[in-house]
Amino acid sequence: MASPPPAEGVRVHWRELPDLVRRAVETRIEDHVAEDQTQPGGFSPGAATRLRTTGGKRIFLKAISVQSNPETPDMHRREAHIVAAMPPDAPVPKLLWTFEESGWVCLGFEDVDGRHPELPWKRTELDRVMASLDELARTLTPPPIIPELASEFVAREFTGWGDFARGSDMALDDWSKRNLERLVRAEARAPSAVEGNTLLHLDLRADNMLIDNREDRVWIVDWPWARVGASWFDIVGMAPSVAMQGGPKPEDLVNRFALMKEADADQVTAVVVGLAGFFMYRAAQPPPPGIPTVRAFQKAQGEVACRWIQERTGWR
């Protein structure tokens, strides 16, 4: 079996940042940077760097410029707004400061002494993650902030099958072509299916989690996509990437999540259909500026989600 595409983009390293930006970072941490370690996980084309100062301070820096990708600076601003509102007991690294300098948007977080889950997924680590995600959903219900409703996001973004139907379906396999009308109808039910009262991450994957090296805790990072909706939506959205990266099949994974008991089966199916359409249509488009690797990752998740639809519906 071929290895899944990595969840990695093209990073900017600490020493590639403009001098004014690096000096501004050192001003805020009141020390000089002695060591830097770029973190490859994730698709942002900016900097994602663990910094250690001469005095032993540790900071995690995220920085992006509009030249790298025109949409990402606003995503960094949005993430700062969301993380700043998190309750203190949420397993989310604390936002220390933000600033903008020379066209760069910079966020400084507390640096977690942790690592991403090992891939292929290990059962013990996945169990630990699932328990933490159940606790996180309960912590964020009701939501500490309402940046946007998940139903609004899904109505805008989960339109892939309809987009295929309105254009050319040449990028589709035979199963998708045969079932395209049913897929479009099911996709249309997804927005109402995700209504709820939990602050969701909406981009859960192994590269957005850190397993703490010192305590029994899983930290969730990278929150720019957060929306408010059904408590189970995050797990459904995460399931294709887990299966793609050596974990259990999506149906087996979601059945481990306690809050799935609140979900209606037809609503879950509608969301899986919408998710598959989102991934497959995006995968058929040119890559966004500065993020050349994301389409292969989306396609791999979309293929898993399409198989999941077949398992849930029996459509042939």
Residue pairs with C-beta under 8 A, 6 or more apart in sequence:
4 244
4 245
4 246
4 297
4 300
5 293
5 296
5 297
5 300
6 40
6 293
6 297
7 41
7 42
7 43
7 205
7 206
7 207
7 241
7 297
8 40
8 41
8 42
8 43
8 207
8 293
9 42
9 43
9 44
9 45
9 290
9 291
9 292
9 293
9 294
10 45
10 290
10 291
10 292
10 293
11 38
11 39
11 40
11 44
11 45
11 46
11 47
11 48
12 45
12 46
12 47
12 63
12 68
13 36
13 38
13 47
13 49
14 22
14 33
14 36
14 38
14 47
14 49
14 51
14 61
15 22
15 36
16 47
17 47
17 63
17 104
18 101
18 102
18 104
20 101
20 102
21 63
21 101
21 102
21 104
21 106
22 33
24 99
24 101
24 106
25 33
25 51
25 59
25 61
25 106
25 108
26 32
26 33
26 53
28 96
28 97
28 99
28 108
29 51
29 53
29 57
29 59
29 108
31 53
31 54
31 55
31 57
32 53
32 54
33 51
33 52
33 53
33 54
34 52
34 53
34 54
35 51
35 52
36 49
36 50
36 51
36 52
37 49
37 50
38 47
38 48
38 49
39 48
39 49
39 50
41 48
41 116
41 206
41 207
41 208
42 48
42 207
42 208
42 222
43 291
43 293
43 294
43 297
44 62
44 64
44 69
44 72
44 75
44 291
45 64
45 68
45 69
45 72
45 289
45 290
45 291
46 62
46 63
46 64
46 65
46 68
46 69
46 72
46 76
47 61
47 62
47 63
47 64
48 60
48 61
48 62
49 60
49 61
49 63
50 58
50 59
50 60
50 61
50 111
51 58
51 59
51 60
51 61
51 111
52 58
53 59
58 110
58 111
59 96
59 108
59 109
59 110
59 111
60 93
60 108
60 109
60 110
60 111
60 112
61 106
61 107
61 108
61 109
62 76
62 79
62 106
62 107
62 109
63 76
63 104
63 105
63 106
63 107
64 72
64 73
64 75
64 76
64 104
64 105
65 73
65 103
65 104
65 105
66 73
66 103
67 103
68 289
68 290
69 288
69 289
69 290
69 291
70 289
71 288
72 290
73 105
75 224
75 225
76 105
76 106
76 107
76 224
77 98
77 105
78 147
78 224
79 107
79 222
79 223
79 224
80 95
80 98
80 107
81 145
81 147
82 145
82 147
82 223
82 224
82 226
83 92
83 93
83 94
83 95
83 109
83 223
84 95
85 144
85 145
86 92
86 144
87 139
87 140
87 144
89 139
90 136
90 139
90 140
91 132
91 135
91 136
91 217
91 218
91 219
91 220
92 219
92 220
92 221
92 223
93 109
93 110
93 111
93 112
93 219
93 221
94 109
94 110
95 107
95 108
95 109
96 108
96 109
96 110
97 107
97 108
98 105
98 106
98 107
98 108
99 106
100 106
109 221
112 210
112 212
112 219
112 221
113 212
113 213
113 214
114 210
114 211
114 212
114 213
114 219
115 210
115 211
115 213
116 206
116 207
116 209
116 210
116 211
117 125
117 126
117 129
117 206
117 209
117 211
118 125
119 206
119 245
119 246
120 245
120 246
120 247
121 206
121 242
121 245
121 246
121 247
121 248
125 211
126 242
126 247
126 248
126 253
127 256
128 211
128 216
128 218
129 209
129 211
129 218
130 235
130 253
130 256
130 257
132 217
132 218
132 220
133 204
133 218
133 220
133 234
133 235
133 257
134 257
134 258
134 259
136 220
137 198
137 231
137 234
137 259
140 198
140 199
140 200
141 197
141 198
141 199
141 231
142 197
142 198
143 197
143 198
143 199
143 228
144 199
145 199
146 199
146 228
147 226
147 227
147 228
148 227
148 228
149 195
149 227
149 228
149 229
150 194
150 195
150 196
150 200
150 202
150 227
150 228
150 229
150 230
150 233
151 191
151 192
151 194
151 195
151 229
152 191
152 227
153 202
153 225
153 227
154 190
154 191
154 194
154 229
154 271
154 274
155 191
157 278
158 187
158 190
158 191
158 271
158 274
158 275
158 277
158 278
159 187
159 277
159 278
159 281
160 187
160 274
160 276
160 277
160 278
160 279
160 280
160 281
160 282
161 176
161 180
161 183
161 184
161 187
161 273
161 277
161 281
162 184
162 187
162 188
162 277
163 277
163 281
164 171
164 172
164 176
164 180
164 277
164 280
164 281
165 180
165 181
165 184
169 176
169 177
169 180
171 280
171 284
172 180
172 280
173 306
175 306
175 310
175 315
175 316
176 183
176 280
176 306
178 316
179 315
182 315
183 273
183 276
183 277
183 309
186 269
186 270
186 273
186 274
187 270
187 273
187 274
187 277
189 266
189 267
189 270
190 270
190 271
190 273
190 274
190 275
192 267
193 230
193 264
193 267
193 268
193 270
193 271
194 229
194 230
194 233
194 267
194 271
195 229
195 230
196 228
196 229
196 230
196 231
196 233
197 228
197 231
198 228
198 229
198 230
198 231
199 226
199 227
199 228
200 226
200 227
200 228
200 229
200 230
200 231
200 233
200 234
201 208
201 220
201 223
201 225
201 226
201 234
202 225
202 226
202 227
202 233
202 234
202 237
203 222
203 224
203 225
203 237
204 220
204 234
204 235
204 237
204 238
204 241
205 238
205 241
206 241
206 242
206 245
208 220
208 221
208 222
209 218
209 219
209 220
209 221
210 218
210 219
210 221
211 218
211 219
212 218
212 219
230 262
230 263
230 267
231 259
231 262
232 254
232 257
232 259
232 260
232 262
232 263
232 268
233 271
235 253
235 254
235 257
235 259
235 260
236 250
236 254
236 268
236 271
236 272
236 275
237 275
238 253
239 250
239 253
239 254
239 304
239 308
240 250
240 275
240 279
240 301
240 302
240 304
240 305
240 308
241 301
242 248
242 250
242 253
243 249
243 250
243 253
243 304
244 300
244 301
244 304
247 253
249 308
249 311
250 272
250 304
250 305
250 308
251 308
251 311
251 312
254 260
254 268
260 268
265 312
268 312
269 309
269 312
269 313
272 305
272 308
272 309
272 312
273 309
275 305
276 302
276 305
276 306
276 308
276 309
278 302
279 298
279 299
279 301
279 302
279 305
280 298
280 299
280 302
280 303
280 305
280 306
282 295
282 298
282 302
283 295
283 296
283 298
283 299
283 302
285 295
286 295
287 293
287 294
287 295
288 294
309 315
310 316
